[in-house]
Amino acid sequence: MIETSSFPDRGVAPLQRPPIQFYFDFSSPYSYIASEWVNAVAARHGRRVQWHAVMLGVLFQPAELKAPVEFPIKREYILRDFERSARFAGLPYQQPETFPIATHNAARVFWWLNEEDPSRAVAWARAALRAYFTRGVALNDAAQLKALAEQSGLDAQAAEAAWADPKWKDALKAANAAATAAGVFGAPFFIIDGEPFWGNDRQEQIVQWLSTGPFKGL
């Protein structure tokens, strides 16, 4: 559930403050970068993070948006910025040979794991994002995805069964619908105390918000 309350009172203990809602897509380079810092930033400010695997292609539809790489005038720049942004964050990055790709199966595995243990779901998300954006593992290829699941300590057969299970297909659809209802139209997307922040480049604003609350004038 999306938290819509205002910034908590100074007297509220840090661990009682609502979690950061973090929406990511497995085919989003900026989601990969954000996934490497969001938990640490939250922890420093006494917050937890609730991760939400979503599909940008679905979220773009009601917003009438398209991926930047679909515009020839933007494609060369944005591909350059992916790598530059990762280097700036001190992260390894290798532009996947095929990009973007369909990552619904990886997202379904996330929601399958999340039902019983959100920490395992987060570990899977980070492993899959790293695999795609540093080693070019094709998350849309069933054989490579099963191999990655096994390397990540999962039962590969169970993971395959999960991504084919209507229950987890519906769970991903529900996650996309909930994200759209919350006003999410891109990734990474963060909602903190009801305040939306879009993009990895909002890290500094997020840190300031967590430190001091609403900015002056808001």
N, C-alpha and C positions, 0 to 999 in steps of 0.2 A: 504494500500500500504506500502511496506517495504521501510524504509528510507535508502538510500545508500550514503548520503552525508558524508563528513568527519566531524570531531569534529568541532562544530561551533566556530567562532571567539570569543575571550574574550569579545568583545564589544557587542555581541548579548545578548539581555535581556533574562534571564533564561526562562521565559514563552514562548519565541519564539523558544526555542530549540525543536527539534523533540521528539516525545514521544518514550518511551520504548515499544518495541513490545514484548509481553509476551505470549508464547504458552504453553498451559497446557492441560492435559488429566484428566478427572474426575476419572479415575481409577489409577492415579499415586500418591503415597504417597508423593513423593518429590514435586509434583505440589501443593499438599495441604499445605505443609510447606512453599513453596515459595509464595503462594497466600496470606499468612498472613503477609509477610513483603514487597512485591514488591511495593505496592502503597505508603507506608510510606517512603521507601527509595527514591522513585522517587520524592515525594513531597518535601523532604528535599533538593533536588537538583534542584528544579524548573522545574520538568518534570511531564508529564502526562504518563499514561500507557494505551496502547491499548491491551486488552485481546483477545486472540484467542483460542477458544475451538477446539481441534483437536483430532484425534484418533491415538494413538500410533501404533496400529496394521496396519494401513494404511501407516503411515510414515516409519515403519520398512521395508516394502516390497522393495522399491527401494534401501534402504541402506543395504539390505540383513542382517538384524539384527533380533534378537529374544529377548524377555523380559528376564532379568537376572534370574527370578524365574523359567524359563523353563530349566535351567541348574542345575542338581542336586548338583553339587559341589558349586554353587553360592547361591542356594535357602536359605539355613539355615542362611548364613551370611547376605544376603540382607534383609531378614525378620527381623533379629536382628537390622540391621542398620536403617531400617525405624523407629522403635520405639525409638532407641537411638538418631537419628537425631531430632525427634520431641521433645524428652525430652530436648536435648541440646538447642533447640529453645524456650523452655518454653511452649510447646503446648501439649494439651491432645492428646493421640493417643490410638486407640484400633484396633489391626489388624483385618480386616474383616474376618468373617468365610469363605466366598467365595471370592477368590482373584486370579487373577484379574477378572473383570466382563465387560460385554459389556455396555458401557455408551453412546451409540449414541443418545438415546432419551433425556437424560439430556443435551447433547451437542446441539441437535436441539432446545430445549427450550431456551438455551442460545442465539442462533442466532436469534430466533424469537423475544426475548426481545431486543436484541442488535439493531435491525433495528430501533426501535422507541426511545429507551432510554438505551444507553450503561451502565449507572450507575445501572439500574435495572438488566441488564444481569450480571454485576459483583457481585451484591448482591446475585443473584441466584447461581452463580458459587461458591461463598464462602460458602453459606448455604449448597449446595449439597456436596461439598468437606468435610465440617465439619461433615455432617450427616453420610457420608460413613465411614470416618476415625476416628470418635469418638463415633458413636452410632451404627455402623454396618447397617445403612439403605441401603437396597439393591436397588441401582439405576437402576438395570436391571429388577426390578419387577414393573409392571405398577401400581399396587395398592399402593405400598409404594411410588413410585415416585409422584403419584397424591396427596397422603397425604402430602408429603413434599412440593409440590407446594402450597397447601392450607395453610400449616403452614407458608410458606414464603410470604404469602399475594397475591398469584396469583390466578387466576380463574383456578381451577383444570381441568375443562372440556375444557377450552380454551387451556391449556397447553397440554392436551392429543391430542386435535385436531391438535395442532402445530407439535408435534413430528410425527404425522401420515401424515402430509401434504407434498406432493412432493416438494413444494417450499422450505421447511426447510431441507428436505433430500438433495436436490440439493445444498443448502447453505452450509451444512456441507461438502459435497463432494468438493465444490469449495474451502472451507477453507483448507481442507487437501491438495488439489492440489497446492494452493498458498503457503502453508507452505513448501511443498516439493520443489517447484521452488525456494524458498528463502534459501534452504539448511538446513531446519529443519529436524532432524532425531530422536529427543528425546524430553522428557518433564521433568521438565520445560526447556524451551529454551527462550533465550532473544536475541534480536537484538537491539543494541544501537549505533546510528550513523553509521550503516552498520557493526558494529563489533558483531560477534556472541559469545554468552556465553551459554554453555550447563550445566545444572545441578544446583540444589539448593546450592551445595557447592561452586558455583562461586560468592556467595554474596559479599565476601570481595573484589574480583576483580572488581565487578560491582560498588561497592561504590567508589573504588579508581578511576575507569574510569570516573565516574560521577563527581568526585571532581577535577581531574587534566587533564582529556583527555587521549589520547593515551599514553601508558607506554613508557618509554624511550627505544629507540631502535626499536619501532614499527612505 
